[in-house]
Amino acid sequence: MNKKDVYEVYKAAPQAKIIANHFETVNACMLSREEFKQFVEEKGINSYVLVPDNGEKIHF
């Protein structure tokens, strides 16, 4: 998935929590974690799209 795909998922399910990870994989290497975090912030969806750092745990 790319950042536009994630945004489409958010629009389809705006109350869902989306966790974006695996930024070091081959198919995701076109976009860094920091670039994705900036995109999420610009779209104003950072409350719904979580971008954990390597090793970070998210508790619900």
C-alpha positions in Angstrom: 0.0 0.0 0.0 1.1 3.5 -0.6 0.2 6.7 1.3 -2.8 7.3 -1.0 -4.1 3.8 -0.4 -3.9 4.4 3.4 -5.8 7.6 3.0 -8.5 5.8 1.0 -8.8 3.2 3.8 -9.2 6.1 6.3 -12.0 7.7 4.2 -13.8 4.3 3.9 -13.5 3.7 7.7 -12.9 7.0 9.4 -13.3 5.7 12.9 -10.8 2.9 12.5 -7.3 2.9 13.9 -4.8 2.2 11.1 -1.3 1.1 12.0 1.4 1.7 9.4 4.6 -0.2 9.8 7.3 -2.2 7.9 8.9 0.8 6.3 12.1 -1.0 5.7 10.6 -3.6 3.3 11.5 -3.6 -0.3 8.1 -2.5 -1.6 7.8 0.3 1.0 11.3 1.7 0.6 10.1 4.5 -1.8 8.6 6.3 1.3 10.3 6.8 4.6 8.6 6.7 7.9 9.2 10.4 8.4 7.7 11.2 5.0 4.7 9.1 5.8 4.3 10.8 9.2 4.4 14.2 7.5 1.7 13.0 5.0 -0.5 11.8 7.9 0.0 15.1 9.7 -0.8 17.2 6.6 -4.0 15.2 6.0 -5.0 15.8 9.7 -5.5 12.0 10.3 -2.7 11.5 12.8 -5.3 10.5 15.4 -6.4 7.6 13.3 -3.2 6.5 11.5 -0.5 5.4 13.9 3.1 5.2 12.7 5.1 3.5 15.4 8.9 3.7 15.5 10.9 0.5 15.3 10.4 -1.5 18.4 7.6 0.8 19.7 4.6 -1.0 21.2 1.0 0.2 20.8 -1.5 -0.7 23.6 -5.2 -0.4 23.1 
